[in-house]
Amino acid sequence: MSTTTERPGGRAPWTPWRTVVAFGLVSMAADMVYEGMRALSGPLLGTLGASALTVGLVTGAGEAVALVLRLVTGPWADRSQRHWRLTVVGYGMTAVSVPLLAVTPFLGSAGLAVAATLILVERTGKAVRSPSKSALLARMARTTGRGKGFGVHKAMDQVGAFAGPLLLAGAAALTGVLWPGFALLAIPGLVSMLLLAQLRRRVPSVAQPDPEDLEEPAEGPDATASPEASPTAAARRFGVGALGLDLPGSFHLFSLSAALTTAGLMTFGVISFQLVDNGLVAIAVVPVVYALAMAIEAVAALATGDLFDRWGGRILLVVPPLVATVPLLVFADTLAVVLVGVVVWGIATAVQDSTVKAYVADLVPSRRRASAYGVFAAVQGMGALGGGALAGALVVHHLPVLVGVVAVLQVVALGLLLRTLRRVR
C-alpha cells in the first residue's frame, strides 16, 4: 500500500519527503532539549559534587539505558503496532524531565541524586520512542533512499543539537549559573510535542501493510505463532524476538562492531568534564564546543547518507579509524588539538547515529525492524556503559592506557565490520 493513500476524513497524507522533513522538525525541537542537557550534563553534575568517575558512570549509564531498554520497547512496538503512541510518550518524557534539572542546584545534598535520576529518565524516554520512530522513518524513507532519508533527518536533528547548547551557553554567560538555561528548554520541548501531534494527524499508520513484507518469506517465531499457543510458548517467542535470535547473523556481527565503536567514542559528558577540569574552557563555553560538534554531525550525516545510497555499507569502514583517534585528541592539553578531536568525534558520531540505522534496515525484514533497532541499540548500550566507565576511570591518571584500549577495540570492530560486509555480499 502506498504511503500517500488518502486518510479517513478526506485529508491526503504527506508525501514521503515531506514526512521525513516533518520528523526532522520534531527531532530538531526535541534535540534542542536533550542535546542542550547533554552538553552541560558533565559540568552540571560536577557543580553538584560529582567526580570524573561519577560523571562517566552516570552519563554512560544514561546512554546504556537509552539503548539497552530498546530490547523491550522494540518488540513491544512490533507486536502492539503502537509505534505512534510510544513515540509520543518518549518525546513527552524528554520534554518534562530536562527542564526539571533547573531545580537541582536548590536541593542541597539531594541535588546530585535528583539530577542523575532526571538524566536517566530522559534517556529512558529516548529508549521508549527510538525503535518506533526509526521504524516509521525507515518506511517513509523507502522511496527517498534510506541513506538520504536518515541523513536528512539526522542533519535536521543536529540543527536543534546546535541551537540547544548555544541557548544554554547564552543563558550561562548572562546569568553566571546553569539552571536558567535548563528552564528555558521547556519552550522547545512544548514545540516538539505540538509538531508531533500535527505530524501524527497527517501521516499514515505504520500498521498498514508494507510493500516489502510481500517480498519476504514468512520466517521467525511470529510467522508460526497461533492464538492458541500456551503462555510459556508465547513467553519463549517474546524472548527470542527480544534477543533477536531470529534475525540474520550478519545483523548480529554488525551490532557487535557498532558496540565496540560506541565504547570508543565515549560520552561528551566525560569530554566536557575534562575540558573544564583541565582549565581549557569556562563552563559557559562548553555548550559552544558541543554546538561545534553538532554542526559537524549535521554536515557529516548529509554527506555519509548520500554516500551510503551509492556505496552501501562500505562507507562505514571509516568509523573505527576515526574513533581510534578520538581519545588521543579530545584529552590533549592544548585547546586547538581538543577542538580537532571534537570535530572527529562529531563526524564519527554522525555516521554512528544515522547511516548505521539505514544499514540495519537493509539487513533485517521490515516487519522486524523495530525489534532489530531495539537489539542493535541494546548491544550499543553495553558498549556505551563500558566506554563511559572506562573513560571515567582512566582519563585522569591513565590516559595512555585509555588510548591503547580504544585502539584495540577499533581493530576488532573493523574486523567484524569487514566480515559483515563479506557475508552480505
WOUR-V129065 format. One record per residue. RES is the residue in one small letter. SS is DSSP state (h for helix, s for strand, l for the rest). OMEGA is omega in whole degrees, -180 to 180 (none if undefined). Layout:
RES,SS,OMEGA + RES,SS,OMEGA
//
This chain:
m,l,-180 + s,l,177 + t,l,179 + t,l,177 + t,l,-176 + e,l,-180 + r,l,175 + p,l,-179 + g,l,173 + g,l,-180 + r,l,179 + a,l,178 + p,l,179 + w,l,176 + t,l,180 + p,h,-179 + w,h,179 + r,h,178 + t,h,178 + v,h,179 + v,h,179 + a,h,174 + f,h,179 + g,h,178 + l,h,176 + v,h,-179 + s,h,178 + m,h,179 + a,h,-180 + a,h,180 + d,h,173 + m,h,-177 + v,h,-170 + y,h,174 + e,h,171 + g,h,177 + m,h,-177 + r,h,179 + a,h,-176 + l,h,-179 + s,h,179 + g,h,177 + p,h,179 + l,h,178 + l,h,178 + g,h,179 + t,h,179 + l,l,175 + g,l,-177 + a,l,173 + s,l,178 + a,h,179 + l,h,179 + t,h,178 + v,h,179 + g,h,-179 + l,h,-178 + v,h,-179 + t,h,176 + g,h,177 + a,h,178 + g,h,178 + e,h,179 + a,h,177 + v,h,-179 + a,h,-176 + l,h,-176 + v,h,-178 + l,l,179 + r,h,172 + l,h,179 + v,h,-173 + t,h,177 + g,h,176 + p,h,178 + w,h,180 + a,h,-179 + d,h,-177 + r,h,-176 + s,h,-174 + q,l,179 + r,l,-177 + h,h,-179 + w,h,-178 + r,h,179 + l,h,177 + t,h,-179 + v,h,-180 + v,h,-179 + g,h,177 + y,h,179 + g,h,178 + m,h,178 + t,h,-177 + a,h,-178 + v,h,-170 + s,h,-175 + v,l,178 + p,h,180 + l,h,174 + l,h,179 + a,h,-177 + v,h,-172 + t,h,178 + p,h,-178 + f,h,-176 + l,l,177 + g,h,-176 + s,h,179 + a,h,-174 + g,h,-178 + l,h,-179 + a,h,180 + v,h,179 + a,h,179 + a,h,180 + t,h,-180 + l,h,176 + i,h,179 + l,h,177 + v,h,179 + e,h,179 + r,h,175 + t,h,176 + g,h,176 + k,h,180 + a,h,-178 + v,h,-172 + r,h,-166 + s,h,180 + p,h,180 + s,h,-180 + k,h,-180 + s,h,178 + a,h,177 + l,h,-177 + l,h,179 + a,h,178 + r,h,-177 + m,h,-178 + a,l,-177 + r,l,-178 + t,l,179 + t,l,-169 + g,l,-173 + r,h,178 + g,h,179 + k,h,-178 + g,h,179 + f,h,179 + g,h,178 + v,h,178 + h,h,180 + k,h,179 + a,h,178 + m,h,170 + d,h,-171 + q,h,172 + v,h,176 + g,h,179 + a,h,175 + f,h,-175 + a,h,-178 + g,h,177 + p,h,178 + l,h,176 + l,h,179 + l,h,178 + a,h,179 + g,h,179 + a,h,180 + a,h,179 + a,h,-178 + l,h,-173 + t,h,-177 + g,l,178 + v,l,-174 + l,l,-168 + w,h,-179 + p,h,179 + g,h,178 + f,h,179 + a,h,-180 + l,h,-178 + l,h,175 + a,h,-177 + i,h,177 + p,h,176 + g,h,177 + l,h,179 + v,h,-179 + s,h,-180 + m,h,178 + l,h,178 + l,h,-180 + l,h,178 + a,h,178 + q,h,179 + l,h,-178 + r,h,-178 + r,h,-172 + r,h,-176 + v,l,180 + p,l,-180 + s,l,176 + v,l,180 + a,l,177 + q,l,-179 + p,l,176 + d,l,179 + p,h,-180 + e,h,-180 + d,h,-179 + l,h,-178 + e,h,-174 + e,l,176 + p,l,177 + a,l,180 + e,l,179 + g,l,-174 + p,h,-177 + d,h,-175 + a,h,-177 + t,h,-177 + a,l,177 + s,l,-179 + p,l,-176 + e,l,-177 + a,l,-179 + s,l,176 + p,h,179 + t,h,179 + a,h,179 + a,h,179 + a,h,179 + r,h,179 + r,h,180 + f,h,179 + g,h,178 + v,h,-180 + g,h,-178 + a,h,180 + l,h,178 + g,l,-178 + l,l,179 + d,l,-179 + l,l,-175 + p,l,179 + g,h,179 + s,h,177 + f,h,-178 + h,h,175 + l,h,-180 + f,h,179 + s,h,-180 + l,h,177 + s,h,-180 + a,h,178 + a,h,-180 + l,h,176 + t,h,177 + t,h,178 + a,h,180 + g,h,-179 + l,h,-177 + m,l,-176 + t,l,178 + f,h,177 + g,h,178 + v,h,180 + i,h,-178 + s,h,177 + f,h,-180 + q,h,176 + l,h,-179 + v,h,-177 + d,h,178 + n,l,178 + g,l,-179 + l,l,178 + v,l,173 + a,l,-179 + i,h,-177 + a,h,-178 + v,h,-177 + v,h,178 + p,h,178 + v,h,177 + v,h,179 + y,h,178 + a,h,176 + l,h,179 + a,h,-179 + m,h,177 + a,h,177 + i,h,179 + e,h,-178 + a,h,-179 + v,h,-178 + a,h,179 + a,h,178 + l,h,-177 + a,h,-177 + t,h,176 + g,h,178 + d,h,179 + l,h,178 + f,h,179 + d,h,179 + r,h,-171 + w,h,-177 + g,h,-174 + g,h,-179 + r,h,180 + i,h,-178 + l,h,180 + l,h,180 + v,h,-172 + v,h,-178 + p,h,177 + p,h,178 + l,h,-178 + v,h,-178 + a,h,-179 + t,h,-173 + v,h,-177 + p,h,179 + l,h,-177 + l,h,-171 + v,h,179 + f,l,177 + a,l,-178 + d,l,-178 + t,l,-176 + l,h,-179 + a,h,179 + v,h,178 + v,h,-180 + l,h,174 + v,h,178 + g,h,178 + v,h,177 + v,h,178 + v,h,178 + w,h,-180 + g,h,179 + i,h,-179 + a,h,180 + t,h,179 + a,h,179 + v,h,-178 + q,h,-175 + d,h,-175 + s,h,-174 + t,h,179 + v,h,179 + k,h,176 + a,h,180 + y,h,176 + v,h,180 + a,h,179 + d,h,-175 + l,h,-172 + v,l,175 + p,l,-176 + s,h,-178 + r,h,-178 + r,h,-173 + r,h,-180 + a,h,177 + s,h,-180 + a,h,177 + y,h,178 + g,h,179 + v,h,-179 + f,h,-179 + a,h,179 + a,h,178 + v,h,174 + q,h,-179 + g,h,177 + m,h,175 + g,h,180 + a,h,180 + l,h,178 + g,h,180 + g,h,178 + g,h,179 + a,h,180 + l,h,-179 + a,h,-180 + g,h,-177 + a,h,-171 + l,h,-169 + v,l,-174 + v,l,-172 + h,l,-175 + h,l,-177 + l,h,178 + p,h,177 + v,h,179 + l,h,180 + v,h,-180 + g,h,-180 + v,h,179 + v,h,179 + a,h,179 + v,h,179 + l,h,-178 + q,h,174 + v,h,178 + v,h,180 + a,h,180 + l,h,178 + g,h,179 + l,h,180 + l,h,178 + l,h,178 + r,h,177 + t,h,-178 + l,h,179 + r,h,-180 + r,h,-180 + v,h,178 + r,l,none
//
